[in-house]
Structures are given as C-alpha cells and as structure tokens.
Amino acid sequence: MNRATRAFVRSSTSVADGKATVSKLFEWYAKDFEAAEGSVKAYLAKYLKEEQKAALESATLGYSNYDWKLNLQ
C-alpha cells in the first residue's frame, strides 16, 4: 500500500514556483488526510522526494481537475 501511495503522490504532484498542484482527491478528502497526519501537506510530504518536501512547505496548494472518464473504464 505504501508503494502504491508513494507512486500515486509522486506522479500526481508537482511543486514549482511556490505552488503545489495535487490530485483533487486531496481536496475532497482533506479531513481524512488531516486526521491521519495533521495536514494535507504533511501527508504528501511523507511520500515526496526530499527536494519536493522542502518546496512544499511554503507552497500554496492547488488541485488538478479530476478526470471523470476514469470511472467509465
């Protein structure tokens, strides 16, 4: 489960120019991630590479659009 979570977080998260763009799932289920780790950022940091962790701390969170076509598969 950790390996799959790490792969998902790393592939769906980008951190650049003071903004972190993450999956919309982290917005929808923010309370669950906050309960698990204190904040969405803290949850994400567990799975990101070191250079992204540092940039994430001061970044503003933004959320990517969810691709509803995935549900049709």
MIDO-532038 format. One record per atom (N, C-alpha, C): residue number from 1; atom name; x, y, z. Coordinates in Angstrom, 1 decimal, decimal comma, m for minus. Last residue first. Example, Ala and Ser with C-alpha at 12.3 -4.5 7.8 and 13.67 -1.06 7.14 Angstrom:
<node><i>2</i><at>N</at><u>12,8</u><v>m2,2</v><w>7,1</w></node>
<node><i>2</i><at>CA</at><u>13,7</u><v>m1,1</v><w>7,1</w></node>
<node><i>2</i><at>C</at><u>12,9</u><v>0,0</v><w>7,9</w></node>
<node><i>1</i><at>N</at><u>13,2</u><v>m5,7</v><w>7,8</w></node>
<node><i>1</i><at>CA</at><u>12,3</u><v>m4,5</v><w>7,8</w></node>
<node><i>1</i><at>C</at><u>13,2</u><v>m3,3</v><w>7,8</w></node>
END
This chain:
<node><i>73</i><at>N</at><u>m14,1</u><v>3,2</v><w>m17,2</w></node>
<node><i>73</i><at>CA</at><u>m13,4</u><v>2,0</v><w>m17,6</w></node>
<node><i>73</i><at>C</at><u>m13,8</u><v>0,8</v><w>m16,8</w></node>
<node><i>72</i><at>N</at><u>m15,4</u><v>5,4</v><w>m16,3</w></node>
<node><i>72</i><at>CA</at><u>m16,1</u><v>4,7</v><w>m17,3</w></node>
<node><i>72</i><at>C</at><u>m15,4</u><v>3,3</v><w>m17,7</w></node>
<node><i>71</i><at>N</at><u>m13,8</u><v>6,7</v><w>m14,5</w></node>
<node><i>71</i><at>CA</at><u>m14,9</u><v>6,0</v><w>m13,9</w></node>
<node><i>71</i><at>C</at><u>m15,6</u><v>5,1</v><w>m15,0</w></node>
<node><i>70</i><at>N</at><u>m12,2</u><v>8,2</v><w>m16,1</w></node>
<node><i>70</i><at>CA</at><u>m11,6</u><v>7,1</v><w>m15,4</w></node>
<node><i>70</i><at>C</at><u>m12,7</u><v>6,2</v><w>m14,9</w></node>
<node><i>69</i><at>N</at><u>m13,5</u><v>10,5</v><w>m16,7</w></node>
<node><i>69</i><at>CA</at><u>m13,6</u><v>9,4</v><w>m17,7</w></node>
<node><i>69</i><at>C</at><u>m13,0</u><v>8,1</v><w>m17,1</w></node>
<node><i>68</i><at>N</at><u>m13,0</u><v>12,4</v><w>m14,9</w></node>
<node><i>68</i><at>CA</at><u>m14,2</u><v>11,5</v><w>m14,6</w></node>
<node><i>68</i><at>C</at><u>m14,3</u><v>10,4</v><w>m15,6</w></node>
<node><i>67</i><at>N</at><u>m10,3</u><v>13,6</v><w>m13,7</w></node>
<node><i>67</i><at>CA</at><u>m10,7</u><v>13,1</v><w>m15,0</w></node>
<node><i>67</i><at>C</at><u>m11,8</u><v>12,0</v><w>m14,7</w></node>
<node><i>66</i><at>N</at><u>m10,2</u><v>16,6</v><w>m11,9</w></node>
<node><i>66</i><at>CA</at><u>m10,3</u><v>15,2</v><w>m11,8</w></node>
<node><i>66</i><at>C</at><u>m10,9</u><v>14,7</v><w>m13,2</w></node>
<node><i>65</i><at>N</at><u>m7,7</u><v>19,1</v><w>m12,1</w></node>
<node><i>65</i><at>CA</at><u>m9,0</u><v>18,7</v><w>m12,4</w></node>
<node><i>65</i><at>C</at><u>m9,1</u><v>17,1</v><w>m12,4</w></node>
<node><i>64</i><at>N</at><u>m5,6</u><v>19,7</v><w>m9,2</w></node>
<node><i>64</i><at>CA</at><u>m5,8</u><v>19,4</v><w>m10,6</w></node>
<node><i>64</i><at>C</at><u>m7,2</u><v>19,0</v><w>m10,8</w></node>
<node><i>63</i><at>N</at><u>m5,3</u><v>22,3</v><w>m6,9</w></node>
<node><i>63</i><at>CA</at><u>m5,8</u><v>21,0</v><w>m7,2</w></node>
<node><i>63</i><at>C</at><u>m6,1</u><v>20,8</v><w>m8,7</w></node>
<node><i>62</i><at>N</at><u>m2,8</u><v>23,8</v><w>m4,8</w></node>
<node><i>62</i><at>CA</at><u>m3,8</u><v>23,9</v><w>m5,9</w></node>
<node><i>62</i><at>C</at><u>m4,2</u><v>22,5</v><w>m6,3</w></node>
<node><i>61</i><at>N</at><u>m1,3</u><v>25,3</v><w>m2,0</w></node>
<node><i>61</i><at>CA</at><u>m1,9</u><v>24,1</v><w>m2,6</w></node>
<node><i>61</i><at>C</at><u>m2,9</u><v>24,5</v><w>m3,7</w></node>
<node><i>60</i><at>N</at><u>1,7</u><v>27,1</v><w>m2,0</w></node>
<node><i>60</i><at>CA</at><u>0,2</u><v>27,1</v><w>m1,9</w></node>
<node><i>60</i><at>C</at><u>m0,3</u><v>25,9</v><w>m2,6</w></node>
<node><i>59</i><at>N</at><u>4,7</u><v>26,3</v><w>m0,2</w></node>
<node><i>59</i><at>CA</at><u>3,9</u><v>26,4</v><w>m1,4</w></node>
<node><i>59</i><at>C</at><u>2,4</u><v>26,5</v><w>m1,0</w></node>
<node><i>58</i><at>N</at><u>6,4</u><v>25,8</v><w>1,9</w></node>
<node><i>58</i><at>CA</at><u>5,9</u><v>27,2</v><w>1,7</w></node>
<node><i>58</i><at>C</at><u>5,0</u><v>27,3</v><w>0,5</w></node>
<node><i>57</i><at>N</at><u>6,6</u><v>22,9</v><w>1,7</w></node>
<node><i>57</i><at>CA</at><u>6,3</u><v>23,6</v><w>3,0</w></node>
<node><i>57</i><at>C</at><u>5,8</u><v>25,0</v><w>2,8</w></node>
<node><i>56</i><at>N</at><u>7,4</u><v>22,2</v><w>m0,8</w></node>
<node><i>56</i><at>CA</at><u>6,0</u><v>22,0</v><w>m0,4</w></node>
<node><i>56</i><at>C</at><u>5,7</u><v>22,8</v><w>0,8</w></node>
<node><i>55</i><at>N</at><u>10,2</u><v>22,4</v><w>m0,8</w></node>
<node><i>55</i><at>CA</at><u>9,4</u><v>23,3</v><w>m1,6</w></node>
<node><i>55</i><at>C</at><u>7,9</u><v>23,3</v><w>m1,2</w></node>
<node><i>54</i><at>N</at><u>10,8</u><v>20,1</v><w>0,7</w></node>
<node><i>54</i><at>CA</at><u>11,2</u><v>21,4</v><w>1,1</w></node>
<node><i>54</i><at>C</at><u>10,4</u><v>22,5</v><w>0,4</w></node>
<node><i>53</i><at>N</at><u>9,7</u><v>18,0</v><w>m0,8</w></node>
<node><i>53</i><at>CA</at><u>9,3</u><v>18,3</v><w>0,5</w></node>
<node><i>53</i><at>C</at><u>9,6</u><v>19,7</v><w>1,0</w></node>
<node><i>52</i><at>N</at><u>11,3</u><v>18,0</v><w>m3,2</w></node>
<node><i>52</i><at>CA</at><u>9,9</u><v>18,5</v><w>m3,2</w></node>
<node><i>52</i><at>C</at><u>9,3</u><v>18,8</v><w>m1,9</w></node>
<node><i>51</i><at>N</at><u>13,7</u><v>17,0</v><w>m2,2</w></node>
<node><i>51</i><at>CA</at><u>13,7</u><v>18,4</v><w>m2,8</w></node>
<node><i>51</i><at>C</at><u>12,2</u><v>18,9</v><w>m2,9</w></node>
<node><i>50</i><at>N</at><u>12,9</u><v>14,4</v><w>m1,3</w></node>
<node><i>50</i><at>CA</at><u>13,4</u><v>15,4</v><w>m0,4</w></node>
<node><i>50</i><at>C</at><u>13,3</u><v>16,8</v><w>m1,0</w></node>
<node><i>49</i><at>N</at><u>9,8</u><v>13,2</v><w>m2,8</w></node>
<node><i>49</i><at>CA</at><u>11,3</u><v>13,3</v><w>m2,7</w></node>
<node><i>49</i><at>C</at><u>11,7</u><v>14,5</v><w>m1,9</w></node>
<node><i>48</i><at>N</at><u>6,8</u><v>12,3</v><w>m0,9</w></node>
<node><i>48</i><at>CA</at><u>7,6</u><v>13,0</v><w>m1,9</w></node>
<node><i>48</i><at>C</at><u>9,1</u><v>12,9</v><w>m1,7</w></node>
<node><i>47</i><at>N</at><u>5,6</u><v>11,1</v><w>1,2</w></node>
<node><i>47</i><at>CA</at><u>5,7</u><v>10,3</v><w>0,0</w></node>
<node><i>47</i><at>C</at><u>6,5</u><v>11,0</v><w>m1,1</w></node>
<node><i>46</i><at>N</at><u>5,2</u><v>12,9</v><w>3,3</w></node>
<node><i>46</i><at>CA</at><u>5,7</u><v>11,5</v><w>3,6</w></node>
<node><i>46</i><at>C</at><u>6,1</u><v>10,7</v><w>2,4</w></node>
<node><i>45</i><at>N</at><u>4,0</u><v>15,1</v><w>2,1</w></node>
<node><i>45</i><at>CA</at><u>5,5</u><v>15,1</v><w>2,4</w></node>
<node><i>45</i><at>C</at><u>6,0</u><v>13,7</v><w>2,7</w></node>
<node><i>44</i><at>N</at><u>1,3</u><v>14,5</v><w>2,2</w></node>
<node><i>44</i><at>CA</at><u>2,0</u><v>14,4</v><w>1,0</w></node>
<node><i>44</i><at>C</at><u>3,5</u><v>14,3</v><w>1,2</w></node>
<node><i>43</i><at>N</at><u>0,8</u><v>14,9</v><w>5,0</w></node>
<node><i>43</i><at>CA</at><u>0,5</u><v>13,6</v><w>4,4</w></node>
<node><i>43</i><at>C</at><u>1,4</u><v>13,5</v><w>3,1</w></node>
<node><i>42</i><at>N</at><u>1,4</u><v>17,6</v><w>5,2</w></node>
<node><i>42</i><at>CA</at><u>2,2</u><v>16,6</v><w>6,0</w></node>
<node><i>42</i><at>C</at><u>2,0</u><v>15,2</v><w>5,4</w></node>
<node><i>41</i><at>N</at><u>m0,5</u><v>18,7</v><w>3,5</w></node>
<node><i>41</i><at>CA</at><u>0,9</u><v>18,9</v><w>3,2</w></node>
<node><i>41</i><at>C</at><u>1,7</u><v>17,8</v><w>3,9</w></node>
<node><i>40</i><at>N</at><u>m2,8</u><v>18,1</v><w>4,9</w></node>
<node><i>40</i><at>CA</at><u>m2,7</u><v>17,5</v><w>3,6</w></node>
<node><i>40</i><at>C</at><u>m1,2</u><v>17,6</v><w>3,2</w></node>
<node><i>39</i><at>N</at><u>m2,2</u><v>17,5</v><w>8,4</w></node>
<node><i>39</i><at>CA</at><u>m2,5</u><v>18,4</v><w>7,3</w></node>
<node><i>39</i><at>C</at><u>m2,3</u><v>17,6</v><w>6,0</w></node>
<node><i>38</i><at>N</at><u>m2,2</u><v>15,4</v><w>10,3</w></node>
<node><i>38</i><at>CA</at><u>m2,2</u><v>16,8</v><w>10,8</w></node>
<node><i>38</i><at>C</at><u>m2,6</u><v>17,8</v><w>9,7</w></node>
<node><i>37</i><at>N</at><u>m2,4</u><v>12,8</v><w>9,4</w></node>
<node><i>37</i><at>CA</at><u>m1,1</u><v>13,4</v><w>9,5</w></node>
<node><i>37</i><at>C</at><u>m1,1</u><v>14,8</v><w>10,0</w></node>
<node><i>36</i><at>N</at><u>m5,1</u><v>11,9</v><w>9,6</w></node>
<node><i>36</i><at>CA</at><u>m4,0</u><v>10,9</v><w>9,6</w></node>
<node><i>36</i><at>C</at><u>m2,7</u><v>11,6</v><w>9,9</w></node>
<node><i>35</i><at>N</at><u>m6,7</u><v>14,2</v><w>9,5</w></node>
<node><i>35</i><at>CA</at><u>m6,8</u><v>13,3</v><w>10,7</w></node>
<node><i>35</i><at>C</at><u>m5,6</u><v>12,4</v><w>10,8</w></node>
<node><i>34</i><at>N</at><u>m5,9</u><v>15,2</v><w>7,0</w></node>
<node><i>34</i><at>CA</at><u>m5,6</u><v>15,9</v><w>8,2</w></node>
<node><i>34</i><at>C</at><u>m5,7</u><v>15,1</v><w>9,5</w></node>
<node><i>33</i><at>N</at><u>m7,1</u><v>13,2</v><w>5,4</w></node>
<node><i>33</i><at>CA</at><u>m5,6</u><v>13,3</v><w>5,4</w></node>
<node><i>33</i><at>C</at><u>m5,1</u><v>14,1</v><w>6,6</w></node>
<node><i>32</i><at>N</at><u>m9,8</u><v>13,6</v><w>6,0</w></node>
<node><i>32</i><at>CA</at><u>m9,2</u><v>12,3</v><w>6,3</w></node>
<node><i>32</i><at>C</at><u>m7,6</u><v>12,4</v><w>6,4</w></node>
<node><i>31</i><at>N</at><u>m10,1</u><v>16,2</v><w>5,2</w></node>
<node><i>31</i><at>CA</at><u>m10,3</u><v>15,9</v><w>6,6</w></node>
<node><i>31</i><at>C</at><u>m9,7</u><v>14,6</v><w>7,0</w></node>
<node><i>30</i><at>N</at><u>m9,8</u><v>16,0</v><w>2,4</w></node>
<node><i>30</i><at>CA</at><u>m8,8</u><v>16,7</v><w>3,2</w></node>
<node><i>30</i><at>C</at><u>m8,9</u><v>16,4</v><w>4,7</w></node>
<node><i>29</i><at>N</at><u>m11,1</u><v>14,9</v><w>0,2</w></node>
<node><i>29</i><at>CA</at><u>m10,9</u><v>14,1</v><w>1,4</w></node>
<node><i>29</i><at>C</at><u>m9,9</u><v>14,7</v><w>2,4</w></node>
<node><i>28</i><at>N</at><u>m11,1</u><v>16,9</v><w>m1,8</w></node>
<node><i>28</i><at>CA</at><u>m12,3</u><v>16,2</v><w>m1,4</w></node>
<node><i>28</i><at>C</at><u>m12,2</u><v>15,5</v><w>0,0</w></node>
<node><i>27</i><at>N</at><u>m8,3</u><v>17,4</v><w>m1,9</w></node>
<node><i>27</i><at>CA</at><u>m9,3</u><v>18,5</v><w>m1,5</w></node>
<node><i>27</i><at>C</at><u>m10,5</u><v>17,8</v><w>m1,0</w></node>
<node><i>26</i><at>N</at><u>m7,2</u><v>15,1</v><w>m2,8</w></node>
<node><i>26</i><at>CA</at><u>m6,7</u><v>15,7</v><w>m1,5</w></node>
<node><i>26</i><at>C</at><u>m7,6</u><v>16,8</v><w>m1,1</w></node>
<node><i>25</i><at>N</at><u>m8,5</u><v>14,7</v><w>m5,2</w></node>
<node><i>25</i><at>CA</at><u>m8,8</u><v>13,8</v><w>m4,1</w></node>
<node><i>25</i><at>C</at><u>m8,4</u><v>14,4</v><w>m2,8</w></node>
<node><i>24</i><at>N</at><u>m7,2</u><v>16,3</v><w>m7,0</w></node>
<node><i>24</i><at>CA</at><u>m8,4</u><v>16,8</v><w>m6,4</w></node>
<node><i>24</i><at>C</at><u>m8,9</u><v>15,9</v><w>m5,3</w></node>
<node><i>23</i><at>N</at><u>m3,6</u><v>16,1</v><w>m6,7</w></node>
<node><i>23</i><at>CA</at><u>m4,9</u><v>15,5</v><w>m7,1</w></node>
<node><i>23</i><at>C</at><u>m6,1</u><v>16,1</v><w>m6,3</w></node>
<node><i>22</i><at>N</at><u>m1,9</u><v>19,2</v><w>m6,8</w></node>
<node><i>22</i><at>CA</at><u>m2,1</u><v>17,9</v><w>m6,3</w></node>
<node><i>22</i><at>C</at><u>m3,4</u><v>17,4</v><w>m6,8</w></node>
<node><i>21</i><at>N</at><u>0,6</u><v>21,6</v><w>m7,0</w></node>
<node><i>21</i><at>CA</at><u>m0,6</u><v>21,1</v><w>m7,7</w></node>
<node><i>21</i><at>C</at><u>m0,7</u><v>19,6</v><w>m7,4</w></node>
<node><i>20</i><at>N</at><u>2,0</u><v>24,1</v><w>m5,3</w></node>
<node><i>20</i><at>CA</at><u>1,9</u><v>22,7</v><w>m5,4</w></node>
<node><i>20</i><at>C</at><u>0,6</u><v>22,3</v><w>m6,0</w></node>
<node><i>19</i><at>N</at><u>3,9</u><v>27,0</v><w>m5,8</w></node>
<node><i>19</i><at>CA</at><u>2,6</u><v>26,3</v><w>m5,9</w></node>
<node><i>19</i><at>C</at><u>2,8</u><v>24,8</v><w>m6,0</w></node>
<node><i>18</i><at>N</at><u>6,4</u><v>28,2</v><w>m6,0</w></node>
<node><i>18</i><at>CA</at><u>5,5</u><v>28,5</v><w>m4,9</w></node>
<node><i>18</i><at>C</at><u>4,2</u><v>27,9</v><w>m4,9</w></node>
<node><i>17</i><at>N</at><u>7,5</u><v>27,1</v><w>m8,4</w></node>
<node><i>17</i><at>CA</at><u>7,2</u><v>28,5</v><w>m8,3</w></node>
<node><i>17</i><at>C</at><u>6,2</u><v>28,8</v><w>m7,1</w></node>
<node><i>16</i><at>N</at><u>6,3</u><v>23,8</v><w>m7,9</w></node>
<node><i>16</i><at>CA</at><u>7,1</u><v>24,7</v><w>m8,7</w></node>
<node><i>16</i><at>C</at><u>6,6</u><v>26,1</v><w>m8,4</w></node>
<node><i>15</i><at>N</at><u>5,5</u><v>20,5</v><w>m7,8</w></node>
<node><i>15</i><at>CA</at><u>5,8</u><v>21,6</v><w>m6,9</w></node>
<node><i>15</i><at>C</at><u>6,7</u><v>22,5</v><w>m7,7</w></node>
<node><i>14</i><at>N</at><u>3,0</u><v>18,1</v><w>m8,5</w></node>
<node><i>14</i><at>CA</at><u>4,0</u><v>19,0</v><w>m9,0</w></node>
<node><i>14</i><at>C</at><u>4,2</u><v>20,2</v><w>m8,1</w></node>
<node><i>13</i><at>N</at><u>1,7</u><v>14,9</v><w>m8,3</w></node>
<node><i>13</i><at>CA</at><u>2,0</u><v>16,1</v><w>m7,6</w></node>
<node><i>13</i><at>C</at><u>3,1</u><v>16,8</v><w>m8,3</w></node>
<node><i>12</i><at>N</at><u>1,3</u><v>12,4</v><w>m9,3</w></node>
<node><i>12</i><at>CA</at><u>0,2</u><v>13,4</v><w>m9,5</w></node>
<node><i>12</i><at>C</at><u>0,5</u><v>14,7</v><w>m8,8</w></node>
<node><i>11</i><at>N</at><u>3,5</u><v>10,8</v><w>m8,8</w></node>
<node><i>11</i><at>CA</at><u>3,1</u><v>11,0</v><w>m10,2</w></node>
<node><i>11</i><at>C</at><u>2,0</u><v>12,1</v><w>m10,4</w></node>
<node><i>10</i><at>N</at><u>3,7</u><v>10,9</v><w>m6,0</w></node>
<node><i>10</i><at>CA</at><u>4,8</u><v>11,4</v><w>m6,8</w></node>
<node><i>10</i><at>C</at><u>4,4</u><v>11,7</v><w>m8,3</w></node>
<node><i>9</i><at>N</at><u>1,2</u><v>9,7</v><w>m5,3</w></node>
<node><i>9</i><at>CA</at><u>1,5</u><v>11,0</v><w>m4,9</w></node>
<node><i>9</i><at>C</at><u>2,6</u><v>11,6</v><w>m5,8</w></node>
<node><i>8</i><at>N</at><u>1,5</u><v>7,1</v><w>m6,6</w></node>
<node><i>8</i><at>CA</at><u>0,4</u><v>8,0</v><w>m6,9</w></node>
<node><i>8</i><at>C</at><u>0,8</u><v>9,4</v><w>m6,5</w></node>
<node><i>7</i><at>N</at><u>3,8</u><v>6,1</v><w>m5,3</w></node>
<node><i>7</i><at>CA</at><u>3,8</u><v>6,2</v><w>m6,7</w></node>
<node><i>7</i><at>C</at><u>2,7</u><v>7,2</v><w>m7,2</w></node>
<node><i>6</i><at>N</at><u>3,0</u><v>6,1</v><w>m2,6</w></node>
<node><i>6</i><at>CA</at><u>4,1</u><v>6,8</v><w>m3,0</w></node>
<node><i>6</i><at>C</at><u>4,1</u><v>7,1</v><w>m4,5</w></node>
<node><i>5</i><at>N</at><u>0,9</u><v>4,2</v><w>m2,8</w></node>
<node><i>5</i><at>CA</at><u>0,6</u><v>5,6</v><w>m2,4</w></node>
<node><i>5</i><at>C</at><u>1,7</u><v>6,5</v><w>m2,8</w></node>
<node><i>4</i><at>N</at><u>2,3</u><v>1,9</v><w>m3,5</w></node>
<node><i>4</i><at>CA</at><u>1,3</u><v>2,4</v><w>m4,4</w></node>
<node><i>4</i><at>C</at><u>0,9</u><v>3,9</v><w>m4,1</w></node>
<node><i>3</i><at>N</at><u>3,9</u><v>1,6</v><w>m1,2</w></node>
<node><i>3</i><at>CA</at><u>4,5</u><v>1,7</v><w>m2,5</w></node>
<node><i>3</i><at>C</at><u>3,5</u><v>2,4</v><w>m3,5</w></node>
<node><i>2</i><at>N</at><u>2,0</u><v>1,2</v><w>0,8</w></node>
<node><i>2</i><at>CA</at><u>2,9</u><v>2,4</v><w>0,8</w></node>
<node><i>2</i><at>C</at><u>3,5</u><v>2,7</v><w>m0,5</w></node>
<node><i>1</i><at>N</at><u>0,8</u><v>m1,2</v><w>0,0</w></node>
<node><i>1</i><at>CA</at><u>0,0</u><v>0,0</v><w>0,0</w></node>
<node><i>1</i><at>C</at><u>0,9</u><v>1,3</v><w>0,0</w></node>
END
